[in-house]
Amino acid sequence: TVTSTVTNYNTQITIPAAATTGIEIVFSVGAQVSGTFTVGNFQLELGSTATTFSRSGGSIGGETALCQRYYERFSDATSFFGPGFVNGATLIYGIYTMKVEKRALPTFSSSSATAFTYFTPATGTLTGTANSASNLSSTKTAVFQVTGAGMTGGQGGMLGLAAASWFELSSEL
């Protein structure tokens, strides 16, 4: 029973096995027909024991890093994101090191017109497109294969994105 006194309440719910893509929790106060209902310091627990409420207390940077374990997006066309190596006249291999290690092997997706730029001291900036959704066999690095033209094998350089392009790595549950 909800009263006008500020009180800690707890209840147990069982999340059904079919809830594989998310859950919705609705708060209601039953017979209350008027007034204000305020919820603060909401906390979900794993298991059936309610613990003392805790705040993360972390910095924004720390909270961001925790979020990046699940998802990150790169869309900065003004900077290069990783080293690359030209293999032959048309193929570049590039490496992207993720901001934080992902919680699981991520999936890769990109804008429909993702274009990569590749800078080498010998030939300047070249533009190509990803012909591989990257080698995601690691939770920390992604290896891109980019096709281009007019390159010289054996050159090293830096890989980046062209304007309006992006890619993302997701390890969502």
Secondary structure, DSSP 4 states (H G I P E B T S, - for coil): ---SS-----------TT--S--------TT--SS-----S----SSS-----------HHHHHHHHHTTEEEE--TTSEEEEEEEETTTEEEEEEE-SS--SSPPEEEE-TT-EEEEEETTTEEEEEEESSS-B---SSEEEEEEE-SS--TT-EEEEEE-TT--EEEE---
